[in-house]
Amino acid sequence: MAINQETTQLNALYPLTPFDDGYSTSIFITGWLVEGVVDVDALAGALDRLTAKWRLLAGRLESYNQSSKKSWRIVIPLGDLPPNYQTYSLTTCPTIKPISFPNTLPSTIHSLPSSLFLHPDTPHSSNDWGQRPLTCWHVTRLCREGDAEPLTAIGFARPHGVFDGTGAKIIVNALISEIKGLSWAVPPVPKPGASTNIVLKALDNHKKSGTVQPVDFSGYTDLKTLGTVKLVFNQLRKKAFQDVQNHLVILKKDIVDFLVADVRQALYREGKISPRVSTGDVLVAWLWKAVYARSTDPDLRVHCSNLASFRGLLAKYDSEIQNYPHNAFVPLPYPRHTVADLKSLPLHKLSYQLASGRTSLSIAHVHSAAKTFKTATFAAPLHPQADETIFISNVSATRILEADWTSIGAKRTLCGFRYALTALGSPLTNAAYISGHLPDSSVLLDVILTRSKMQALTAEVGRLEALVAPKA
C-alpha cells in the first residue's frame, strides 16, 4: 500500500506503534446532534486552516514490514500540495432526513443510526484507508417527524489504528479553536525523512534504565488464527440472533452523586480511604454489576476490559507525550469475577477493587502489552481465563461531546453519540462507553448489549431513579 510519492516533493515518515497496529481493523465515530443549520462552508474553512497548520492530519497511512509483521506509519507531506490533494474529507447528505428523537431525553433510548454521522464510503480498517485523508467529517440535515425545526448531525470518523479518544479530543479542540479564531498549540512541523515515535523512545529509555520488572498481566491475549475467527463469529452471532442494539443511557446528576456518595461513605466506615474511588470507578463497577444482574449462569467467568491512557506514566520521559494523539492505552489490571461474585459483591467493594487496579497501573504493564502486540498473531483485550468480556471505555474526561458548534450555526447540542465499527461493518458488542456529560450535567452512556442484558441495565436504572426521586 505505497503512497504516491508524486503528490509531494518532501515527506516525513512518522512510525506508529504496536498499540496502533492492534486496532487497525476498526474505526471510531463521534457524533453531535445539534439544533440549527450548520454552515458547511465555515466548517470547511476551519478544516482547511487546521490541516494546513497541523500537517500530520494531511498525511496518509502506509504499511511496511517490521520484524516480519505489518506495521503502519504516517506519510506526512511537507511543502506545497497539489490542488487535488485532500487534507480531510467533508461530505454532506443532500436531503433532509426526518428522525424520531424526543425533546426531553428519557433514561434509556435507542441510539440514532451511525449512517447519519458517517458517509457510506468511509473505510472501516487501516488496510482500506490508503489514499484517504485521516479525518472524515459528515454533515446531515435533519428534522424531527412532524416538526420543521432544523437539526444537524455532525460526524467525525477516524481510523482507530491511528487515533485514540485523547487524540480525537485534541483534534476537535483544535478545530473549535480555528472555528472561533482562537490560538492553539500547533505541533511542530516534522523534519523530512524518518522520525522517532516518542512513545517508543520513552519505553526504550525506561527499559535501558534497568527498572523494568516483569508483571503478570492478562490485559491482552494472543487469539491466534482460530481464536480470531471465533471472536468474529461470536460477535456476528450475537448481532444476528440475540438482538444486539445500540442504546443511550442517561444517568441524571443526582443519581451519579448518590451512587458515588453511598460508595465512599461505605468505604469510609470500613476504613478504606486509600486509594480514593473515583466517579469512574463507581460507574464501571455499577455497569458491570447491572449488566450481569439477571445472568442465569453463576459460574460464568467475566472479565471487564477497561482501557486507560498511559500517557501520564511516560510523561516524565517526554512531556510532549501528554499531547500524543495516537493510541496510548492498555486495559487496567482488573480482577476476573464469576457472575456469582458480581451478584454477591457490594458495589462499594467492587468499586474499591477497581480503584486499586487503576492505581496499580505501571509502565511494566505497558511493556507487557507491547510485547504481546509484537509477538501475537492477533492480540485482543481479553483475559485468557474468562468466558466472556465486557468492554468499557471511560472517555468522559476528554469532554469531546462538549464541543461548541455555535459559531458555525448550531444553537445548542442536544446529544452526543459514539460508535465503534469493525472492518466487517458491525459494532463491537457487549460494550459500554462512558461518553461524557450532557448540558444538564447528566452522564451519557453508549451501550451495545443483547436484549436480555439491556433489560437488566434498564431495570437497574429504573430502580435508582425510584430510589433517588423526591418523596411526595
C-alpha positions as CSV (number, residue, x, y, z in Angstrom):
1,M,0.0,0.0,0.0
2,A,2.6,2.5,-1.1
3,I,1.7,6.2,-1.2
4,N,2.0,8.0,-4.5
5,Q,5.2,9.9,-3.9
6,E,4.4,12.3,-6.8
7,T,1.8,14.1,-4.6
8,T,4.5,15.9,-2.6
9,Q,8.1,16.9,-3.0
10,L,9.1,16.1,0.6
11,N,7.7,13.7,3.1
12,A,8.2,13.0,6.8
13,L,7.6,9.4,7.9
14,Y,6.1,9.0,11.4
15,P,6.0,5.5,12.7
16,L,3.1,4.3,14.6
17,T,3.4,1.7,17.4
18,P,2.1,-1.8,18.2
19,F,-0.6,-0.1,20.2
20,D,-1.9,1.3,16.9
21,D,-1.3,-1.9,14.9
22,G,-3.6,-3.8,17.3
23,Y,-6.6,-1.6,16.4
24,S,-6.1,-1.3,12.7
25,T,-9.3,-3.2,11.9
26,S,-11.8,-0.7,13.3
27,I,-12.9,2.9,13.2
28,F,-14.4,5.3,15.8
29,I,-17.1,7.8,15.1
30,T,-18.1,10.7,17.4
31,G,-21.4,12.4,16.6
32,W,-23.2,15.5,17.7
33,L,-26.9,16.2,17.3
34,V,-27.4,20.0,17.3
35,E,-30.3,22.4,16.9
36,G,-30.0,24.7,13.9
37,V,-28.3,24.5,10.5
38,V,-24.5,24.1,10.4
39,D,-22.6,26.3,7.9
40,V,-20.7,23.7,6.0
41,D,-18.6,26.3,4.2
42,A,-17.4,27.7,7.5
43,L,-16.6,24.2,8.8
44,A,-14.6,23.5,5.6
45,G,-12.7,26.8,6.1
46,A,-11.7,25.8,9.6
47,L,-10.7,22.3,8.5
48,D,-8.5,23.9,5.7
49,R,-6.7,26.0,8.3
50,L,-6.4,23.2,10.8
51,T,-4.8,20.7,8.4
52,A,-2.6,23.4,6.9
53,K,-1.1,24.1,10.4
54,W,-1.1,20.6,11.7
55,R,0.4,18.8,8.7
56,L,0.3,15.3,10.2
57,L,-3.5,15.5,9.7
58,A,-2.9,15.9,6.0
59,G,-0.9,12.6,5.9
60,R,-1.7,9.2,4.6
61,L,-1.4,5.8,6.1
62,E,1.3,3.5,4.7
63,S,2.0,-0.1,5.7
64,Y,5.5,-1.6,5.9
65,N,7.1,-4.8,7.2
66,Q,8.9,-4.7,10.5
67,S,10.3,-8.0,12.0
68,S,8.1,-9.9,9.6
69,K,4.9,-8.2,10.8
70,K,2.8,-5.5,9.1
71,S,3.3,-2.1,10.8
72,W,2.0,1.3,10.0
73,R,3.3,4.8,9.6
74,I,2.0,8.2,8.5
75,V,3.5,9.7,5.4
76,I,3.3,13.5,6.1
77,P,3.5,15.7,3.1
78,L,5.8,18.8,3.5
79,G,5.9,21.8,1.3
80,D,3.3,22.8,-1.2
81,L,0.4,20.4,-2.0
82,P,-1.1,19.9,-5.5
83,P,-4.6,21.3,-5.9
84,N,-6.3,17.9,-5.9
85,Y,-4.7,16.7,-2.7
86,Q,-7.3,16.2,0.0
87,T,-6.2,17.1,3.5
88,Y,-9.5,16.0,5.0
89,S,-12.8,14.5,3.9
90,L,-16.0,16.6,4.4
91,T,-19.2,15.1,3.0
92,T,-22.9,16.1,3.3
93,C,-26.2,14.4,2.8
94,P,-28.2,16.1,0.0
95,T,-31.6,15.5,1.6
96,I,-33.2,16.5,4.9
97,K,-33.8,13.3,6.9
98,P,-36.7,13.0,9.4
99,I,-35.9,11.4,12.7
100,S,-37.7,10.3,15.8
101,F,-35.9,11.9,18.7
102,P,-37.5,13.3,21.8
103,N,-37.1,16.9,23.1
104,T,-36.6,15.6,26.6
105,L,-34.3,12.6,26.8
106,P,-35.6,9.6,28.8
107,S,-33.3,7.4,30.9
108,T,-32.8,4.9,28.0
109,I,-33.4,5.4,24.3
110,H,-32.3,3.7,21.1
111,S,-29.3,5.5,19.6
112,L,-29.5,7.1,16.2
113,P,-28.1,5.0,13.3
114,S,-24.4,5.6,12.7
115,S,-25.2,6.3,9.0
116,L,-26.4,9.8,9.9
117,F,-22.8,10.6,11.0
118,L,-20.8,8.5,8.6
119,H,-20.5,8.6,4.8
120,P,-21.0,5.1,3.4
121,D,-17.7,5.2,1.5
122,T,-15.7,5.7,4.7
123,P,-13.1,2.9,5.2
124,H,-13.5,0.6,8.2
125,S,-9.9,-0.5,8.6
126,S,-6.4,0.7,8.1
127,N,-5.9,-1.7,5.2
128,D,-8.6,0.2,3.2
129,W,-7.6,3.7,4.3
130,G,-4.6,4.1,1.9
131,Q,-5.1,7.3,-0.1
132,R,-7.9,8.6,2.1
133,P,-7.5,11.6,4.4
134,L,-7.0,10.6,8.1
135,T,-10.1,12.6,9.3
136,C,-13.6,12.2,7.8
137,W,-16.4,14.6,8.6
138,H,-20.0,14.1,7.6
139,V,-22.9,16.5,8.0
140,T,-26.6,15.5,7.7
141,R,-29.5,17.9,7.8
142,L,-32.3,16.5,9.9
143,C,-35.7,17.4,11.4
144,R,-38.0,15.7,13.9
145,E,-41.0,13.9,12.5
146,G,-43.8,16.5,12.4
147,D,-41.5,19.4,13.4
148,A,-40.0,21.8,11.0
149,E,-37.3,22.9,13.4
150,P,-33.9,22.2,11.7
151,L,-31.4,19.9,13.3
152,T,-27.9,18.9,12.1
153,A,-25.9,15.7,12.7
154,I,-22.1,16.3,12.7
155,G,-20.0,13.2,12.5
156,F,-16.2,12.8,13.0
157,A,-14.8,9.4,11.9
158,R,-11.1,8.4,12.1
159,P,-9.2,5.1,11.9
160,H,-8.8,3.6,15.4
161,G,-5.4,2.4,14.2
162,V,-4.2,6.0,14.2
163,F,-6.1,8.0,16.8
164,D,-7.5,7.1,20.3
165,G,-10.0,9.1,22.3
166,T,-7.4,11.6,23.6
167,G,-6.2,12.1,20.0
168,A,-9.7,12.8,18.8
169,K,-10.2,15.3,21.6
170,I,-7.0,17.2,20.6
171,I,-8.2,17.3,17.0
172,V,-11.7,18.6,17.9
173,N,-10.4,21.1,20.4
174,A,-8.0,22.5,17.7
175,L,-10.9,22.6,15.2
176,I,-13.1,24.5,17.5
177,S,-10.3,27.0,18.2
178,E,-10.0,27.5,14.4
179,I,-13.7,28.0,14.1
180,K,-13.6,30.7,16.8
181,G,-10.5,32.3,15.6
182,L,-8.6,31.4,18.8
183,S,-4.9,30.4,19.1
184,W,-4.0,26.8,19.9
185,A,-0.8,24.8,20.4
186,V,0.2,23.8,16.9
187,P,2.5,20.8,16.8
188,P,5.9,21.5,15.2
189,V,6.4,20.6,11.6
190,P,8.3,17.4,11.3
191,K,11.6,17.2,9.5
192,P,11.9,15.3,6.2
193,G,12.6,11.6,6.4
194,A,12.1,9.1,9.2
195,S,11.0,10.4,12.6
196,T,11.2,8.8,16.0
197,N,8.0,7.8,17.8
198,I,8.1,9.5,21.2
199,V,6.2,6.7,23.0
200,L,8.6,4.0,21.6
201,K,11.5,6.2,22.6
202,A,10.2,6.7,26.2
203,L,9.6,3.0,26.6
204,D,13.1,2.2,25.3
205,N,14.6,4.8,27.7
206,H,12.7,3.2,30.6
207,K,13.9,-0.3,29.6
208,K,17.5,0.9,29.4
209,S,17.3,2.3,32.9
210,G,17.0,-1.3,34.2
211,T,13.9,-0.7,36.2
212,V,11.5,-2.9,34.2
213,Q,10.0,-5.5,36.4
214,P,8.1,-8.5,34.9
215,V,4.4,-8.3,35.6
216,D,1.7,-10.9,35.3
217,F,-0.7,-9.0,33.1
218,S,-3.6,-10.5,31.2
219,G,-4.8,-7.3,29.6
220,Y,-4.2,-8.7,26.1
221,T,-4.3,-12.2,24.8
222,D,-3.0,-13.7,21.6
223,L,-6.0,-15.2,20.0
224,K,-4.0,-16.7,17.1
225,T,-5.9,-17.5,13.9
226,L,-8.5,-19.9,15.3
227,G,-9.3,-17.6,18.2
228,T,-9.7,-14.6,15.9
229,V,-12.1,-16.5,13.8
230,K,-14.1,-17.5,16.9
231,L,-14.2,-13.9,18.1
232,V,-15.5,-12.6,14.8
233,F,-18.1,-15.4,14.6
234,N,-19.3,-14.8,18.2
235,Q,-19.7,-11.0,17.5
236,L,-21.7,-11.7,14.4
237,R,-23.8,-14.4,16.1
238,K,-24.8,-12.1,18.9
239,K,-25.7,-9.4,16.4
240,A,-27.8,-11.7,14.3
241,F,-29.5,-13.9,16.9
242,Q,-29.5,-12.1,20.2
243,D,-31.0,-8.7,19.1
244,V,-27.9,-6.6,19.8
245,Q,-28.8,-2.9,19.7
246,N,-27.1,0.4,20.5
247,H,-28.8,2.3,23.3
248,L,-28.1,5.6,25.1
249,V,-28.4,5.5,28.8
250,I,-28.7,8.9,30.6
251,L,-27.8,9.0,34.3
252,K,-29.0,12.2,35.9
253,K,-26.5,14.0,38.1
254,D,-28.4,13.3,41.3
255,I,-28.2,9.6,40.6
256,V,-24.5,9.7,39.9
257,D,-23.9,11.8,43.0
258,F,-26.0,9.3,45.1
259,L,-24.0,6.3,43.8
260,V,-20.6,7.9,44.5
261,A,-21.5,9.3,47.9
262,D,-23.0,5.9,49.0
263,V,-19.9,4.0,47.9
264,R,-17.5,6.5,49.6
265,Q,-19.4,6.5,52.8
266,A,-19.5,2.7,53.0
267,L,-15.7,2.6,52.4
268,Y,-15.1,5.3,55.0
269,R,-17.0,3.2,57.5
270,E,-14.6,0.3,56.7
271,G,-11.5,2.5,56.9
272,K,-10.7,2.2,53.2
273,I,-9.8,5.7,52.3
274,S,-6.8,5.0,50.0
275,P,-6.9,4.7,47.1
276,R,-9.9,7.0,46.8
277,V,-12.5,5.7,44.5
278,S,-13.3,8.0,41.5
279,T,-16.6,8.6,39.9
280,G,-15.3,6.5,37.0
281,D,-14.5,3.5,39.3
282,V,-18.1,3.6,40.7
283,L,-19.7,3.9,37.3
284,V,-17.7,1.0,35.8
285,A,-18.4,-1.2,38.9
286,W,-22.1,-0.3,38.7
287,L,-22.3,-1.1,35.0
288,W,-20.5,-4.4,35.4
289,K,-22.9,-5.5,38.2
290,A,-26.0,-4.2,36.4
291,V,-25.4,-5.8,33.1
292,Y,-25.0,-9.3,34.7
293,A,-27.7,-8.8,37.3
294,R,-30.0,-11.2,35.6
295,S,-27.5,-13.7,34.2
296,T,-28.6,-17.3,34.9
297,D,-25.1,-18.9,34.9
298,P,-23.5,-18.2,38.3
299,D,-20.2,-19.9,37.1
300,L,-19.7,-17.7,34.0
301,R,-16.3,-16.1,34.3
302,V,-16.5,-12.5,33.2
303,H,-13.6,-10.0,32.7
304,C,-14.0,-6.3,32.5
305,S,-11.7,-4.7,29.9
306,N,-11.5,-1.0,30.7
307,L,-9.0,0.9,28.6
308,A,-6.9,3.6,30.3
309,S,-4.3,6.0,28.9
310,F,-0.7,5.5,29.9
311,R,0.4,9.0,28.8
312,G,0.8,10.1,32.4
313,L,3.2,7.2,33.2
314,L,5.6,8.2,30.4
315,A,5.3,12.0,30.6
316,K,8.4,12.2,32.8
317,Y,10.5,10.9,29.9
318,D,8.9,13.4,27.5
319,S,6.3,15.9,28.5
320,E,5.0,16.1,24.9
321,I,3.5,12.6,25.4
322,Q,0.6,14.3,27.1
323,N,-0.3,15.7,23.7
324,Y,0.4,12.5,21.8
325,P,-2.6,11.9,19.5
326,H,-2.1,8.2,18.7
327,N,-3.1,5.1,20.6
328,A,-1.6,5.1,24.1
329,F,-3.8,2.9,26.4
330,V,-3.9,-0.5,27.9
331,P,-6.6,-2.4,29.8
332,L,-6.5,-1.7,33.6
333,P,-5.3,-4.7,35.7
334,Y,-8.8,-5.7,36.9
335,P,-9.7,-8.9,38.7
336,R,-11.8,-11.5,36.9
337,H,-15.1,-12.4,38.5
338,T,-17.8,-15.0,38.1
339,V,-21.4,-13.9,37.8
340,A,-22.0,-15.2,41.4
341,D,-19.2,-12.9,42.5
342,L,-20.7,-9.9,40.8
343,K,-24.1,-10.5,42.3
344,S,-22.8,-11.0,45.9
345,L,-20.1,-8.3,45.9
346,P,-21.5,-5.0,47.3
347,L,-21.0,-2.0,44.9
348,H,-18.5,-0.3,47.3
349,K,-16.3,-3.4,47.5
350,L,-16.2,-3.9,43.7
351,S,-15.5,-0.1,43.2
352,Y,-12.6,-0.4,45.7
353,Q,-11.2,-3.3,43.7
354,L,-11.3,-1.3,40.5
355,A,-9.8,1.7,42.1
356,S,-6.9,-0.5,43.4
357,G,-6.4,-1.9,39.9
358,R,-6.5,1.6,38.3
359,T,-3.9,3.0,40.7
360,S,-1.6,-0.1,40.3
361,L,-1.2,0.5,36.6
362,S,2.5,0.8,35.9
363,I,5.0,1.1,33.0
364,A,5.6,-2.6,33.4
365,H,2.0,-3.2,32.3
366,V,2.7,-1.1,29.2
367,H,5.8,-3.1,28.4
368,S,3.9,-6.3,28.8
369,A,1.2,-5.2,26.5
370,A,3.7,-4.0,23.9
371,K,5.4,-7.4,24.0
372,T,2.1,-9.2,23.4
373,F,1.3,-7.0,20.5
374,K,4.7,-7.5,18.9
375,T,4.6,-11.3,19.2
376,A,0.9,-12.1,18.7
377,T,-0.9,-13.2,15.6
378,F,-3.8,-11.1,16.8
379,A,-3.9,-9.5,20.2
380,A,-7.2,-8.6,21.8
381,P,-8.1,-7.0,25.2
382,L,-9.4,-10.3,26.5
383,H,-8.5,-12.3,29.6
384,P,-7.3,-15.9,28.8
385,Q,-9.2,-17.4,31.7
386,A,-12.5,-15.6,31.1
387,D,-15.6,-17.0,29.4
388,E,-16.9,-13.5,28.5
389,T,-15.6,-9.9,28.4
390,I,-17.4,-6.7,28.8
391,F,-15.6,-3.8,27.2
392,I,-15.8,-0.5,28.9
393,S,-14.2,2.8,28.0
394,N,-14.4,5.9,30.0
395,V,-13.8,8.9,27.7
396,S,-15.7,11.4,29.7
397,A,-12.5,13.1,30.8
398,T,-11.9,14.1,27.2
399,R,-15.1,16.2,27.2
400,I,-15.2,15.8,23.4
401,L,-19.0,15.8,23.4
402,E,-19.0,19.3,24.9
403,A,-17.5,20.8,21.7
404,D,-19.1,24.2,21.0
405,W,-20.5,24.4,17.4
406,T,-22.5,27.6,17.9
407,S,-20.0,29.7,15.9
408,I,-21.0,27.8,12.7
409,G,-24.8,27.9,13.1
410,A,-25.7,25.4,15.9
411,K,-27.9,26.8,18.6
412,R,-27.1,24.1,21.2
413,T,-26.0,20.4,21.4
414,L,-28.9,18.1,22.1
415,C,-27.0,14.8,22.5
416,G,-23.7,13.1,21.6
417,F,-23.1,9.7,20.1
418,R,-20.2,7.3,19.9
419,Y,-19.8,4.3,17.5
420,A,-17.1,1.7,17.1
421,L,-17.3,-0.3,13.9
422,T,-15.2,-3.2,12.9
423,A,-13.8,-4.0,9.4
424,L,-17.0,-6.1,8.9
425,G,-19.1,-3.0,9.5
426,S,-20.6,-4.5,12.7
427,P,-20.3,-2.8,16.1
428,L,-18.3,-4.3,18.9
429,T,-20.9,-6.0,21.2
430,N,-21.1,-6.3,25.0
431,A,-19.6,-2.9,25.2
432,A,-20.3,0.3,27.1
433,Y,-18.8,3.8,26.7
434,I,-19.0,6.4,29.4
435,S,-19.1,9.1,26.7
436,G,-19.3,12.3,28.7
437,H,-21.7,14.9,30.1
438,L,-24.8,16.5,28.6
439,P,-25.5,20.2,29.1
440,D,-27.6,19.4,32.3
441,S,-24.6,17.5,33.8
442,S,-26.2,14.1,33.2
443,V,-23.7,11.3,32.3
444,L,-24.2,9.8,28.9
445,L,-23.5,6.1,28.3
446,D,-23.4,4.5,24.9
447,V,-24.1,0.7,25.3
448,I,-24.2,-2.1,22.8
449,L,-25.8,-5.1,24.5
450,T,-28.0,-8.1,23.9
451,R,-31.7,-7.6,24.7
452,S,-31.6,-9.5,28.0
453,K,-28.6,-7.5,29.2
454,M,-30.1,-4.2,28.2
455,Q,-33.3,-5.2,30.1
456,A,-31.2,-5.8,33.2
457,L,-29.5,-2.5,32.8
458,T,-32.7,-0.7,32.2
459,A,-34.2,-2.2,35.3
460,E,-31.3,-1.1,37.4
461,V,-31.6,2.5,36.1
462,G,-35.3,2.4,37.0
463,R,-34.5,1.2,40.5
464,L,-32.1,4.0,41.0
465,E,-34.5,6.6,39.7
466,A,-37.1,5.4,42.1
467,L,-34.6,5.4,45.0
468,V,-33.4,8.9,44.3
469,A,-36.7,10.5,43.3
470,P,-38.0,13.1,45.8
471,K,-40.6,11.6,48.1
472,A,-44.1,13.1,47.8
